[in-house]
Amino acid sequence: MASHKATLKDIKKNEKRRTRNRQAVSMIRTMAKKVETLVSQGKKEEAVVALGEVVPVIDHAVNRRILHRNSASRKISRLTLKVNGLS
């Protein structure tokens, strides 16, 4: 275990950041799952609205460096393809 004050402070800060980042990732997964559920049920209008809610959250996670930009782009692209696949 660390003994320097600065190291102990770093450990606390890292834990807070990890918790905050995990919450953000969990929220993104939940919102994406909601979009996929609506797509599987064939509810296009509701899926479009849900997609419109999840995309800014993913973009915000990229700006906060929680997600890599390519990973976020892939998630957005796949969700958009699923929603657009509905007729």
PyMOL Python script that loads the backbone (N, CA, C, O; Angstrom):
from pymol import cmd

cmd.read_pdbstr("""\
ATOM      1  N   MET A   1       0.842  -1.187   0.000  1.00  0.00           N
ATOM      2  CA  MET A   1       0.000   0.000   0.000  1.00  0.00           C
ATOM      3  C   MET A   1       0.880   1.241   0.000  1.00  0.00           C
ATOM      4  O   MET A   1       1.963   1.259   0.586  1.00  0.00           O
ATOM      5  N   ALA A   2       0.399   2.259  -0.660  1.00  0.00           N
ATOM      6  CA  ALA A   2       1.159   3.502  -0.768  1.00  0.00           C
ATOM      7  C   ALA A   2       1.220   4.218   0.576  1.00  0.00           C
ATOM      8  O   ALA A   2       0.343   4.065   1.425  1.00  0.00           O
ATOM      9  N   SER A   3       2.269   4.994   0.740  1.00  0.00           N
ATOM     10  CA  SER A   3       2.407   5.706   2.011  1.00  0.00           C
ATOM     11  C   SER A   3       2.529   7.215   1.839  1.00  0.00           C
ATOM     12  O   SER A   3       2.365   7.953   2.810  1.00  0.00           O
ATOM     13  N   HIS A   4       2.810   7.691   0.634  1.00  0.00           N
ATOM     14  CA  HIS A   4       2.916   9.127   0.412  1.00  0.00           C
ATOM     15  C   HIS A   4       1.521   9.746   0.302  1.00  0.00           C
ATOM     16  O   HIS A   4       0.595   9.124  -0.218  1.00  0.00           O
ATOM     17  N   LYS A   5       1.385  10.972   0.795  1.00  0.00           N
ATOM     18  CA  LYS A   5       0.092  11.651   0.752  1.00  0.00           C
ATOM     19  C   LYS A   5      -0.404  11.825  -0.678  1.00  0.00           C
ATOM     20  O   LYS A   5      -1.579  11.603  -0.968  1.00  0.00           O
ATOM     21  N   ALA A   6       0.493  12.220  -1.563  1.00  0.00           N
ATOM     22  CA  ALA A   6       0.097  12.462  -2.950  1.00  0.00           C
ATOM     23  C   ALA A   6      -0.371  11.162  -3.610  1.00  0.00           C
ATOM     24  O   ALA A   6      -1.319  11.167  -4.395  1.00  0.00           O
ATOM     25  N   THR A   7       0.288  10.064  -3.295  1.00  0.00           N
ATOM     26  CA  THR A   7      -0.100   8.777  -3.876  1.00  0.00           C
ATOM     27  C   THR A   7      -1.457   8.331  -3.347  1.00  0.00           C
ATOM     28  O   THR A   7      -2.277   7.804  -4.098  1.00  0.00           O
ATOM     29  N   LEU A   8      -1.691   8.540  -2.066  1.00  0.00           N
ATOM     30  CA  LEU A   8      -2.990   8.193  -1.481  1.00  0.00           C
ATOM     31  C   LEU A   8      -4.098   9.033  -2.118  1.00  0.00           C
ATOM     32  O   LEU A   8      -5.189   8.533  -2.391  1.00  0.00           O
ATOM     33  N   LYS A   9      -3.808  10.297  -2.349  1.00  0.00           N
ATOM     34  CA  LYS A   9      -4.783  11.175  -2.996  1.00  0.00           C
ATOM     35  C   LYS A   9      -5.061  10.700  -4.421  1.00  0.00           C
ATOM     36  O   LYS A   9      -6.210  10.691  -4.863  1.00  0.00           O
ATOM     37  N   ASP A  10      -4.008  10.304  -5.137  1.00  0.00           N
ATOM     38  CA  ASP A  10      -4.180   9.793  -6.493  1.00  0.00           C
ATOM     39  C   ASP A  10      -5.066   8.555  -6.512  1.00  0.00           C
ATOM     40  O   ASP A  10      -5.901   8.395  -7.402  1.00  0.00           O
ATOM     41  N   ILE A  11      -4.882   7.684  -5.533  1.00  0.00           N
ATOM     42  CA  ILE A  11      -5.692   6.473  -5.452  1.00  0.00           C
ATOM     43  C   ILE A  11      -7.165   6.827  -5.287  1.00  0.00           C
ATOM     44  O   ILE A  11      -8.028   6.229  -5.929  1.00  0.00           O
ATOM     45  N   LYS A  12      -7.451   7.803  -4.424  1.00  0.00           N
ATOM     46  CA  LYS A  12      -8.841   8.236  -4.218  1.00  0.00           C
ATOM     47  C   LYS A  12      -9.422   8.848  -5.488  1.00  0.00           C
ATOM     48  O   LYS A  12     -10.563   8.568  -5.857  1.00  0.00           O
ATOM     49  N   LYS A  13      -8.626   9.688  -6.155  1.00  0.00           N
ATOM     50  CA  LYS A  13      -9.097  10.326  -7.376  1.00  0.00           C
ATOM     51  C   LYS A  13      -9.369   9.293  -8.461  1.00  0.00           C
ATOM     52  O   LYS A  13     -10.371   9.378  -9.171  1.00  0.00           O
ATOM     53  N   ASN A  14      -8.464   8.307  -8.590  1.00  0.00           N
ATOM     54  CA  ASN A  14      -8.648   7.271  -9.604  1.00  0.00           C
ATOM     55  C   ASN A  14      -9.906   6.459  -9.350  1.00  0.00           C
ATOM     56  O   ASN A  14     -10.610   6.092 -10.291  1.00  0.00           O
ATOM     57  N   GLU A  15     -10.194   6.178  -8.097  1.00  0.00           N
ATOM     58  CA  GLU A  15     -11.396   5.414  -7.760  1.00  0.00           C
ATOM     59  C   GLU A  15     -12.656   6.205  -8.103  1.00  0.00           C
ATOM     60  O   GLU A  15     -13.617   5.645  -8.629  1.00  0.00           O
ATOM     61  N   LYS A  16     -12.654   7.496  -7.810  1.00  0.00           N
ATOM     62  CA  LYS A  16     -13.808   8.335  -8.151  1.00  0.00           C
ATOM     63  C   LYS A  16     -14.017   8.378  -9.666  1.00  0.00           C
ATOM     64  O   LYS A  16     -15.142   8.262 -10.152  1.00  0.00           O
ATOM     65  N   ARG A  17     -12.920   8.545 -10.399  1.00  0.00           N
ATOM     66  CA  ARG A  17     -13.018   8.595 -11.854  1.00  0.00           C
ATOM     67  C   ARG A  17     -13.501   7.268 -12.419  1.00  0.00           C
ATOM     68  O   ARG A  17     -14.324   7.234 -13.333  1.00  0.00           O
ATOM     69  N   ARG A  18     -12.981   6.171 -11.866  1.00  0.00           N
ATOM     70  CA  ARG A  18     -13.380   4.848 -12.342  1.00  0.00           C
ATOM     71  C   ARG A  18     -14.874   4.638 -12.124  1.00  0.00           C
ATOM     72  O   ARG A  18     -15.572   4.124 -12.998  1.00  0.00           O
ATOM     73  N   THR A  19     -15.358   5.037 -10.955  1.00  0.00           N
ATOM     74  CA  THR A  19     -16.781   4.883 -10.656  1.00  0.00           C
ATOM     75  C   THR A  19     -17.630   5.709 -11.614  1.00  0.00           C
ATOM     76  O   THR A  19     -18.638   5.226 -12.130  1.00  0.00           O
ATOM     77  N   ARG A  20     -17.223   6.952 -11.850  1.00  0.00           N
ATOM     78  CA  ARG A  20     -17.967   7.835 -12.735  1.00  0.00           C
ATOM     79  C   ARG A  20     -17.963   7.300 -14.168  1.00  0.00           C
ATOM     80  O   ARG A  20     -18.984   7.337 -14.855  1.00  0.00           O
ATOM     81  N   ASN A  21     -16.816   6.806 -14.609  1.00  0.00           N
ATOM     82  CA  ASN A  21     -16.715   6.275 -15.967  1.00  0.00           C
ATOM     83  C   ASN A  21     -17.546   5.013 -16.138  1.00  0.00           C
ATOM     84  O   ASN A  21     -18.183   4.820 -17.173  1.00  0.00           O
ATOM     85  N   ARG A  22     -17.539   4.152 -15.121  1.00  0.00           N
ATOM     86  CA  ARG A  22     -18.342   2.925 -15.197  1.00  0.00           C
ATOM     87  C   ARG A  22     -19.827   3.245 -15.255  1.00  0.00           C
ATOM     88  O   ARG A  22     -20.579   2.571 -15.958  1.00  0.00           O
ATOM     89  N   GLN A  23     -20.254   4.263 -14.525  1.00  0.00           N
ATOM     90  CA  GLN A  23     -21.651   4.672 -14.566  1.00  0.00           C
ATOM     91  C   GLN A  23     -22.027   5.154 -15.963  1.00  0.00           C
ATOM     92  O   GLN A  23     -23.104   4.836 -16.468  1.00  0.00           O
ATOM     93  N   ALA A  24     -21.139   5.920 -16.580  1.00  0.00           N
ATOM     94  CA  ALA A  24     -21.410   6.436 -17.921  1.00  0.00           C
ATOM     95  C   ALA A  24     -21.511   5.295 -18.930  1.00  0.00           C
ATOM     96  O   ALA A  24     -22.418   5.280 -19.763  1.00  0.00           O
ATOM     97  N   VAL A  25     -20.589   4.346 -18.857  1.00  0.00           N
ATOM     98  CA  VAL A  25     -20.605   3.216 -19.783  1.00  0.00           C
ATOM     99  C   VAL A  25     -21.855   2.366 -19.573  1.00  0.00           C
ATOM    100  O   VAL A  25     -22.463   1.892 -20.532  1.00  0.00           O
ATOM    101  N   SER A  26     -22.228   2.179 -18.319  1.00  0.00           N
ATOM    102  CA  SER A  26     -23.429   1.409 -18.009  1.00  0.00           C
ATOM    103  C   SER A  26     -24.674   2.093 -18.570  1.00  0.00           C
ATOM    104  O   SER A  26     -25.563   1.431 -19.105  1.00  0.00           O
ATOM    105  N   MET A  27     -24.734   3.425 -18.446  1.00  0.00           N
ATOM    106  CA  MET A  27     -25.873   4.171 -18.965  1.00  0.00           C
ATOM    107  C   MET A  27     -25.942   4.037 -20.486  1.00  0.00           C
ATOM    108  O   MET A  27     -27.027   3.884 -21.047  1.00  0.00           O
ATOM    109  N   ILE A  28     -24.796   4.093 -21.150  1.00  0.00           N
ATOM    110  CA  ILE A  28     -24.762   3.954 -22.610  1.00  0.00           C
ATOM    111  C   ILE A  28     -25.257   2.574 -23.014  1.00  0.00           C
ATOM    112  O   ILE A  28     -26.045   2.440 -23.950  1.00  0.00           O
ATOM    113  N   ARG A  29     -24.795   1.551 -22.308  1.00  0.00           N
ATOM    114  CA  ARG A  29     -25.235   0.184 -22.630  1.00  0.00           C
ATOM    115  C   ARG A  29     -26.738   0.038 -22.448  1.00  0.00           C
ATOM    116  O   ARG A  29     -27.407  -0.577 -23.279  1.00  0.00           O
ATOM    117  N   THR A  30     -27.274   0.595 -21.371  1.00  0.00           N
ATOM    118  CA  THR A  30     -28.706   0.511 -21.102  1.00  0.00           C
ATOM    119  C   THR A  30     -29.506   1.209 -22.188  1.00  0.00           C
ATOM    120  O   THR A  30     -30.503   0.677 -22.675  1.00  0.00           O
ATOM    121  N   MET A  31     -29.065   2.409 -22.567  1.00  0.00           N
ATOM    122  CA  MET A  31     -29.777   3.155 -23.600  1.00  0.00           C
ATOM    123  C   MET A  31     -29.696   2.444 -24.954  1.00  0.00           C
ATOM    124  O   MET A  31     -30.670   2.429 -25.707  1.00  0.00           O
ATOM    125  N   ALA A  32     -28.545   1.862 -25.259  1.00  0.00           N
ATOM    126  CA  ALA A  32     -28.395   1.137 -26.525  1.00  0.00           C
ATOM    127  C   ALA A  32     -29.285  -0.107 -26.532  1.00  0.00           C
ATOM    128  O   ALA A  32     -29.882  -0.448 -27.554  1.00  0.00           O
ATOM    129  N   LYS A  33     -29.366  -0.772 -25.395  1.00  0.00           N
ATOM    130  CA  LYS A  33     -30.214  -1.955 -25.296  1.00  0.00           C
ATOM    131  C   LYS A  33     -31.678  -1.584 -25.494  1.00  0.00           C
ATOM    132  O   LYS A  33     -32.446  -2.349 -26.079  1.00  0.00           O
ATOM    133  N   LYS A  34     -32.062  -0.402 -25.002  1.00  0.00           N
ATOM    134  CA  LYS A  34     -33.435   0.069 -25.187  1.00  0.00           C
ATOM    135  C   LYS A  34     -33.730   0.263 -26.668  1.00  0.00           C
ATOM    136  O   LYS A  34     -34.805  -0.105 -27.142  1.00  0.00           O
ATOM    137  N   VAL A  35     -32.777   0.842 -27.402  1.00  0.00           N
ATOM    138  CA  VAL A  35     -32.955   1.033 -28.845  1.00  0.00           C
ATOM    139  C   VAL A  35     -33.097  -0.318 -29.530  1.00  0.00           C
ATOM    140  O   VAL A  35     -33.980  -0.499 -30.370  1.00  0.00           O
ATOM    141  N   GLU A  36     -32.238  -1.264 -29.180  1.00  0.00           N
ATOM    142  CA  GLU A  36     -32.287  -2.585 -29.811  1.00  0.00           C
ATOM    143  C   GLU A  36     -33.593  -3.309 -29.492  1.00  0.00           C
ATOM    144  O   GLU A  36     -34.133  -4.015 -30.343  1.00  0.00           O
ATOM    145  N   THR A  37     -34.096  -3.138 -28.286  1.00  0.00           N
ATOM    146  CA  THR A  37     -35.368  -3.754 -27.905  1.00  0.00           C
ATOM    147  C   THR A  37     -36.510  -3.178 -28.732  1.00  0.00           C
ATOM    148  O   THR A  37     -37.368  -3.912 -29.223  1.00  0.00           O
ATOM    149  N   LEU A  38     -36.511  -1.862 -28.879  1.00  0.00           N
ATOM    150  CA  LEU A  38     -37.556  -1.221 -29.685  1.00  0.00           C
ATOM    151  C   LEU A  38     -37.477  -1.651 -31.143  1.00  0.00           C
ATOM    152  O   LEU A  38     -38.505  -1.812 -31.800  1.00  0.00           O
ATOM    153  N   VAL A  39     -36.271  -1.838 -31.650  1.00  0.00           N
ATOM    154  CA  VAL A  39     -36.097  -2.295 -33.032  1.00  0.00           C
ATOM    155  C   VAL A  39     -36.643  -3.713 -33.175  1.00  0.00           C
ATOM    156  O   VAL A  39     -37.328  -4.023 -34.151  1.00  0.00           O
ATOM    157  N   SER A  40     -36.340  -4.572 -32.203  1.00  0.00           N
ATOM    158  CA  SER A  40     -36.811  -5.953 -32.291  1.00  0.00           C
ATOM    159  C   SER A  40     -38.333  -6.040 -32.175  1.00  0.00           C
ATOM    160  O   SER A  40     -38.947  -6.981 -32.678  1.00  0.00           O
ATOM    161  N   GLN A  41     -38.931  -5.059 -31.514  1.00  0.00           N
ATOM    162  CA  GLN A  41     -40.386  -5.027 -31.400  1.00  0.00           C
ATOM    163  C   GLN A  41     -41.040  -4.350 -32.601  1.00  0.00           C
ATOM    164  O   GLN A  41     -42.263  -4.375 -32.744  1.00  0.00           O
ATOM    165  N   GLY A  42     -40.221  -3.744 -33.465  1.00  0.00           N
ATOM    166  CA  GLY A  42     -40.730  -3.109 -34.672  1.00  0.00           C
ATOM    167  C   GLY A  42     -41.308  -1.729 -34.446  1.00  0.00           C
ATOM    168  O   GLY A  42     -42.090  -1.252 -35.267  1.00  0.00           O
ATOM    169  N   LYS A  43     -40.948  -1.080 -33.361  1.00  0.00           N
ATOM    170  CA  LYS A  43     -41.458   0.263 -33.050  1.00  0.00           C
ATOM    171  C   LYS A  43     -40.472   1.307 -33.560  1.00  0.00           C
ATOM    172  O   LYS A  43     -39.610   1.783 -32.821  1.00  0.00           O
ATOM    173  N   LYS A  44     -40.617   1.653 -34.840  1.00  0.00           N
ATOM    174  CA  LYS A  44     -39.633   2.531 -35.479  1.00  0.00           C
ATOM    175  C   LYS A  44     -39.626   3.934 -34.895  1.00  0.00           C
ATOM    176  O   LYS A  44     -38.556   4.474 -34.617  1.00  0.00           O
ATOM    177  N   GLU A  45     -40.798   4.539 -34.702  1.00  0.00           N
ATOM    178  CA  GLU A  45     -40.847   5.916 -34.215  1.00  0.00           C
ATOM    179  C   GLU A  45     -40.182   6.040 -32.850  1.00  0.00           C
ATOM    180  O   GLU A  45     -39.406   6.964 -32.609  1.00  0.00           O
ATOM    181  N   GLU A  46     -40.492   5.103 -31.964  1.00  0.00           N
ATOM    182  CA  GLU A  46     -39.902   5.137 -30.625  1.00  0.00           C
ATOM    183  C   GLU A  46     -38.409   4.837 -30.672  1.00  0.00           C
ATOM    184  O   GLU A  46     -37.640   5.388 -29.884  1.00  0.00           O
ATOM    185  N   ALA A  47     -37.998   3.974 -31.583  1.00  0.00           N
ATOM    186  CA  ALA A  47     -36.579   3.646 -31.733  1.00  0.00           C
ATOM    187  C   ALA A  47     -35.798   4.852 -32.237  1.00  0.00           C
ATOM    188  O   ALA A  47     -34.664   5.079 -31.816  1.00  0.00           O
ATOM    189  N   VAL A  48     -36.403   5.627 -33.138  1.00  0.00           N
ATOM    190  CA  VAL A  48     -35.740   6.830 -33.655  1.00  0.00           C
ATOM    191  C   VAL A  48     -35.545   7.843 -32.527  1.00  0.00           C
ATOM    192  O   VAL A  48     -34.495   8.476 -32.424  1.00  0.00           O
ATOM    193  N   VAL A  49     -36.563   7.988 -31.690  1.00  0.00           N
ATOM    194  CA  VAL A  49     -36.465   8.920 -30.551  1.00  0.00           C
ATOM    195  C   VAL A  49     -35.385   8.443 -29.577  1.00  0.00           C
ATOM    196  O   VAL A  49     -34.574   9.239 -29.105  1.00  0.00           O
ATOM    197  N   ALA A  50     -35.379   7.156 -29.282  1.00  0.00           N
ATOM    198  CA  ALA A  50     -34.386   6.600 -28.353  1.00  0.00           C
ATOM    199  C   ALA A  50     -32.974   6.726 -28.926  1.00  0.00           C
ATOM    200  O   ALA A  50     -32.025   6.985 -28.186  1.00  0.00           O
ATOM    201  N   LEU A  51     -32.834   6.543 -30.236  1.00  0.00           N
ATOM    202  CA  LEU A  51     -31.529   6.708 -30.880  1.00  0.00           C
ATOM    203  C   LEU A  51     -31.065   8.153 -30.766  1.00  0.00           C
ATOM    204  O   LEU A  51     -29.886   8.420 -30.535  1.00  0.00           O
ATOM    205  N   GLY A  52     -32.000   9.079 -30.930  1.00  0.00           N
ATOM    206  CA  GLY A  52     -31.674  10.495 -30.790  1.00  0.00           C
ATOM    207  C   GLY A  52     -31.227  10.861 -29.390  1.00  0.00           C
ATOM    208  O   GLY A  52     -30.527  11.855 -29.201  1.00  0.00           O
ATOM    209  N   GLU A  53     -31.623  10.068 -28.404  1.00  0.00           N
ATOM    210  CA  GLU A  53     -31.210  10.316 -27.027  1.00  0.00           C
ATOM    211  C   GLU A  53     -29.845   9.705 -26.731  1.00  0.00           C
ATOM    212  O   GLU A  53     -29.062  10.276 -25.972  1.00  0.00           O
ATOM    213  N   VAL A  54     -29.554   8.548 -27.325  1.00  0.00           N
ATOM    214  CA  VAL A  54     -28.314   7.843 -26.992  1.00  0.00           C
ATOM    215  C   VAL A  54     -27.103   8.424 -27.724  1.00  0.00           C
ATOM    216  O   VAL A  54     -25.996   8.378 -27.187  1.00  0.00           O
ATOM    217  N   VAL A  55     -27.273   8.959 -28.915  1.00  0.00           N
ATOM    218  CA  VAL A  55     -26.135   9.461 -29.690  1.00  0.00           C
ATOM    219  C   VAL A  55     -25.414  10.608 -28.977  1.00  0.00           C
ATOM    220  O   VAL A  55     -24.186  10.581 -28.902  1.00  0.00           O
ATOM    221  N   PRO A  56     -26.121  11.616 -28.451  1.00  0.00           N
ATOM    222  CA  PRO A  56     -25.393  12.679 -27.741  1.00  0.00           C
ATOM    223  C   PRO A  56     -24.680  12.180 -26.483  1.00  0.00           C
ATOM    224  O   PRO A  56     -23.634  12.712 -26.110  1.00  0.00           O
ATOM    225  N   VAL A  57     -25.237  11.173 -25.839  1.00  0.00           N
ATOM    226  CA  VAL A  57     -24.600  10.620 -24.641  1.00  0.00           C
ATOM    227  C   VAL A  57     -23.288   9.935 -25.025  1.00  0.00           C
ATOM    228  O   VAL A  57     -22.281  10.068 -24.329  1.00  0.00           O
ATOM    229  N   ILE A  58     -23.311   9.205 -26.133  1.00  0.00           N
ATOM    230  CA  ILE A  58     -22.086   8.548 -26.612  1.00  0.00           C
ATOM    231  C   ILE A  58     -21.054   9.599 -27.009  1.00  0.00           C
ATOM    232  O   ILE A  58     -19.874   9.468 -26.685  1.00  0.00           O
ATOM    233  N   ASP A  59     -21.499  10.643 -27.711  1.00  0.00           N
ATOM    234  CA  ASP A  59     -20.573  11.704 -28.109  1.00  0.00           C
ATOM    235  C   ASP A  59     -19.965  12.399 -26.894  1.00  0.00           C
ATOM    236  O   ASP A  59     -18.782  12.739 -26.897  1.00  0.00           O
ATOM    237  N   HIS A  60     -20.764  12.605 -25.868  1.00  0.00           N
ATOM    238  CA  HIS A  60     -20.260  13.233 -24.645  1.00  0.00           C
ATOM    239  C   HIS A  60     -19.219  12.342 -23.971  1.00  0.00           C
ATOM    240  O   HIS A  60     -18.239  12.840 -23.416  1.00  0.00           O
ATOM    241  N   ALA A  61     -19.428  11.043 -24.017  1.00  0.00           N
ATOM    242  CA  ALA A  61     -18.458  10.109 -23.437  1.00  0.00           C
ATOM    243  C   ALA A  61     -17.135  10.173 -24.199  1.00  0.00           C
ATOM    244  O   ALA A  61     -16.069  10.016 -23.604  1.00  0.00           O
ATOM    245  N   VAL A  62     -17.199  10.400 -25.495  1.00  0.00           N
ATOM    246  CA  VAL A  62     -15.971  10.545 -26.283  1.00  0.00           C
ATOM    247  C   VAL A  62     -15.243  11.818 -25.864  1.00  0.00           C
ATOM    248  O   VAL A  62     -14.023  11.815 -25.699  1.00  0.00           O
ATOM    249  N   ASN A  63     -15.982  12.890 -25.696  1.00  0.00           N
ATOM    250  CA  ASN A  63     -15.363  14.158 -25.293  1.00  0.00           C
ATOM    251  C   ASN A  63     -14.725  14.058 -23.913  1.00  0.00           C
ATOM    252  O   ASN A  63     -13.728  14.725 -23.637  1.00  0.00           O
ATOM    253  N   ARG A  64     -15.293  13.235 -23.055  1.00  0.00           N
ATOM    254  CA  ARG A  64     -14.744  13.035 -21.712  1.00  0.00           C
ATOM    255  C   ARG A  64     -13.701  11.927 -21.686  1.00  0.00           C
ATOM    256  O   ARG A  64     -13.169  11.593 -20.627  1.00  0.00           O
ATOM    257  N   ARG A  65     -13.409  11.357 -22.853  1.00  0.00           N
ATOM    258  CA  ARG A  65     -12.413  10.299 -23.025  1.00  0.00           C
ATOM    259  C   ARG A  65     -12.751   9.032 -22.254  1.00  0.00           C
ATOM    260  O   ARG A  65     -11.867   8.338 -21.751  1.00  0.00           O
ATOM    261  N   ILE A  66     -14.028   8.747 -22.171  1.00  0.00           N
ATOM    262  CA  ILE A  66     -14.468   7.490 -21.562  1.00  0.00           C
ATOM    263  C   ILE A  66     -14.477   6.407 -22.630  1.00  0.00           C
ATOM    264  O   ILE A  66     -14.107   5.262 -22.371  1.00  0.00           O
ATOM    265  N   LEU A  67     -14.904   6.779 -23.832  1.00  0.00           N
ATOM    266  CA  LEU A  67     -14.903   5.867 -24.974  1.00  0.00           C
ATOM    267  C   LEU A  67     -13.944   6.395 -26.035  1.00  0.00           C
ATOM    268  O   LEU A  67     -13.745   7.602 -26.171  1.00  0.00           O
ATOM    269  N   HIS A  68     -13.362   5.475 -26.775  1.00  0.00           N
ATOM    270  CA  HIS A  68     -12.535   5.859 -27.919  1.00  0.00           C
ATOM    271  C   HIS A  68     -13.466   6.305 -29.042  1.00  0.00           C
ATOM    272  O   HIS A  68     -14.569   5.780 -29.191  1.00  0.00           O
ATOM    273  N   ARG A  69     -13.015   7.272 -29.825  1.00  0.00           N
ATOM    274  CA  ARG A  69     -13.893   7.814 -30.865  1.00  0.00           C
ATOM    275  C   ARG A  69     -14.291   6.781 -31.893  1.00  0.00           C
ATOM    276  O   ARG A  69     -15.415   6.826 -32.394  1.00  0.00           O
ATOM    277  N   ASN A  70     -13.407   5.847 -32.228  1.00  0.00           N
ATOM    278  CA  ASN A  70     -13.757   4.814 -33.208  1.00  0.00           C
ATOM    279  C   ASN A  70     -14.773   3.844 -32.638  1.00  0.00           C
ATOM    280  O   ASN A  70     -15.676   3.397 -33.344  1.00  0.00           O
ATOM    281  N   SER A  71     -14.630   3.521 -31.373  1.00  0.00           N
ATOM    282  CA  SER A  71     -15.587   2.634 -30.713  1.00  0.00           C
ATOM    283  C   SER A  71     -16.966   3.285 -30.665  1.00  0.00           C
ATOM    284  O   SER A  71     -17.980   2.639 -30.926  1.00  0.00           O
ATOM    285  N   ALA A  72     -16.987   4.560 -30.330  1.00  0.00           N
ATOM    286  CA  ALA A  72     -18.258   5.287 -30.274  1.00  0.00           C
ATOM    287  C   ALA A  72     -18.894   5.378 -31.654  1.00  0.00           C
ATOM    288  O   ALA A  72     -20.104   5.208 -31.805  1.00  0.00           O
ATOM    289  N   SER A  73     -18.076   5.644 -32.646  1.00  0.00           N
ATOM    290  CA  SER A  73     -18.584   5.737 -34.012  1.00  0.00           C
ATOM    291  C   SER A  73     -19.185   4.404 -34.451  1.00  0.00           C
ATOM    292  O   SER A  73     -20.228   4.371 -35.104  1.00  0.00           O
ATOM    293  N   ARG A  74     -18.527   3.317 -34.094  1.00  0.00           N
ATOM    294  CA  ARG A  74     -19.023   1.989 -34.438  1.00  0.00           C
ATOM    295  C   ARG A  74     -20.362   1.720 -33.762  1.00  0.00           C
ATOM    296  O   ARG A  74     -21.282   1.198 -34.392  1.00  0.00           O
ATOM    297  N   LYS A  75     -20.475   2.073 -32.484  1.00  0.00           N
ATOM    298  CA  LYS A  75     -21.732   1.859 -31.760  1.00  0.00           C
ATOM    299  C   LYS A  75     -22.875   2.654 -32.401  1.00  0.00           C
ATOM    300  O   LYS A  75     -23.965   2.129 -32.629  1.00  0.00           O
ATOM    301  N   ILE A  76     -22.600   3.930 -32.684  1.00  0.00           N
ATOM    302  CA  ILE A  76     -23.625   4.782 -33.290  1.00  0.00           C
ATOM    303  C   ILE A  76     -24.021   4.246 -34.662  1.00  0.00           C
ATOM    304  O   ILE A  76     -25.203   4.216 -35.006  1.00  0.00           O
ATOM    305  N   SER A  77     -23.038   3.826 -35.436  1.00  0.00           N
ATOM    306  CA  SER A  77     -23.312   3.320 -36.775  1.00  0.00           C
ATOM    307  C   SER A  77     -24.179   2.068 -36.733  1.00  0.00           C
ATOM    308  O   SER A  77     -25.140   1.943 -37.492  1.00  0.00           O
ATOM    309  N   ARG A  78     -23.835   1.149 -35.849  1.00  0.00           N
ATOM    310  CA  ARG A  78     -24.600  -0.105 -35.766  1.00  0.00           C
ATOM    311  C   ARG A  78     -26.027   0.130 -35.306  1.00  0.00           C
ATOM    312  O   ARG A  78     -26.963  -0.480 -35.823  1.00  0.00           O
ATOM    313  N   LEU A  79     -26.193   1.028 -34.319  1.00  0.00           N
ATOM    314  CA  LEU A  79     -27.547   1.324 -33.857  1.00  0.00           C
ATOM    315  C   LEU A  79     -28.353   1.998 -34.965  1.00  0.00           C
ATOM    316  O   LEU A  79     -29.526   1.682 -35.163  1.00  0.00           O
ATOM    317  N   THR A  80     -27.723   2.923 -35.684  1.00  0.00           N
ATOM    318  CA  THR A  80     -28.412   3.628 -36.760  1.00  0.00           C
ATOM    319  C   THR A  80     -28.817   2.665 -37.861  1.00  0.00           C
ATOM    320  O   THR A  80     -29.924   2.767 -38.388  1.00  0.00           O
ATOM    321  N   LEU A  81     -27.948   1.735 -38.217  1.00  0.00           N
ATOM    322  CA  LEU A  81     -28.287   0.743 -39.240  1.00  0.00           C
ATOM    323  C   LEU A  81     -29.478  -0.107 -38.819  1.00  0.00           C
ATOM    324  O   LEU A  81     -30.344  -0.423 -39.635  1.00  0.00           O
ATOM    325  N   LYS A  82     -29.519  -0.476 -37.546  1.00  0.00           N
ATOM    326  CA  LYS A  82     -30.643  -1.283 -37.062  1.00  0.00           C
ATOM    327  C   LYS A  82     -31.949  -0.505 -37.128  1.00  0.00           C
ATOM    328  O   LYS A  82     -32.977  -1.040 -37.545  1.00  0.00           O
ATOM    329  N   VAL A  83     -31.909   0.759 -36.715  1.00  0.00           N
ATOM    330  CA  VAL A  83     -33.125   1.574 -36.751  1.00  0.00           C
ATOM    331  C   VAL A  83     -33.555   1.827 -38.191  1.00  0.00           C
ATOM    332  O   VAL A  83     -34.742   1.750 -38.507  1.00  0.00           O
ATOM    333  N   ASN A  84     -32.599   2.129 -39.064  1.00  0.00           N
ATOM    334  CA  ASN A  84     -32.943   2.397 -40.462  1.00  0.00           C
ATOM    335  C   ASN A  84     -33.392   1.145 -41.195  1.00  0.00           C
ATOM    336  O   ASN A  84     -34.035   1.240 -42.241  1.00  0.00           O
ATOM    337  N   GLY A  85     -33.067  -0.025 -40.666  1.00  0.00           N
ATOM    338  CA  GLY A  85     -33.462  -1.280 -41.282  1.00  0.00           C
ATOM    339  C   GLY A  85     -34.942  -1.569 -41.133  1.00  0.00           C
ATOM    340  O   GLY A  85     -35.498  -2.398 -41.853  1.00  0.00           O
ATOM    341  N   LEU A  86     -35.586  -0.872 -40.184  1.00  0.00           N
ATOM    342  CA  LEU A  86     -37.026  -1.041 -40.020  1.00  0.00           C
ATOM    343  C   LEU A  86     -37.748  -0.340 -41.150  1.00  0.00           C
ATOM    344  O   LEU A  86     -37.290   0.685 -41.656  1.00  0.00           O
ATOM    345  N   SER A  87     -38.890  -0.903 -41.545  1.00  0.00           N
ATOM    346  CA  SER A  87     -39.642  -0.263 -42.621  1.00  0.00           C
ATOM    347  C   SER A  87     -40.933   0.317 -42.122  1.00  0.00           C
ATOM    348  O   SER A  87     -41.691   0.895 -42.900  1.00  0.00           O
TER     349      SER A  87
END
""", "prot")
cmd.dss("prot")
cmd.show_as("cartoon", "prot")
cmd.util.cbc("prot")
cmd.orient("prot")
